[in-house]
């Protein structure tokens, strides 16, 4: 079972909580520019692996490239069931789904069913928050570095992404 989603990463980043001594106001960088990229990511919690691409847009072309990447990452001889939301670029008939992937769409307005939402939270909390990106290339580099850090920790992918309901009857 694989789970897929996209996250916008860029200069208009959110402020997150940080530890500080009571009574102090720590400084946090803020950026008012709007350049961003999209990190298309998918995880297989059972194997502790992921596949991702940093793309300039969230569209059908980017989704096609991501599906192809997931298809290359699926274990040889295996078939992946990919759960994803109903974004327009996920449901278009213009996608050529690799033979080793079957798409299943999650119900509308149910991000809590997609553990990749928690992966984005983890990436932001550990590697992407409180950062001012000077250029678009810096955004891409940071997104790729954060994903590479995550995939170097397969136990983290498993602990964040495993859902009992998604593995009923599997060994």
ABEGO torsion letter per residue (X at the ends): XBBBBBBBBBABBBBBBBBBBBGBBBBBBBBABABBBBBBBBBBAAAGBBBBBBBABBBAAAAAAAAAAAAAABBBGBBBBBBBBABAAAABAABBBBAABBBBBBBBGBAAABAAAAAAAAAAAAAABGBBBABAAAAAAAAAAAAAAAAABAAAAAAAABBAAAABGBX
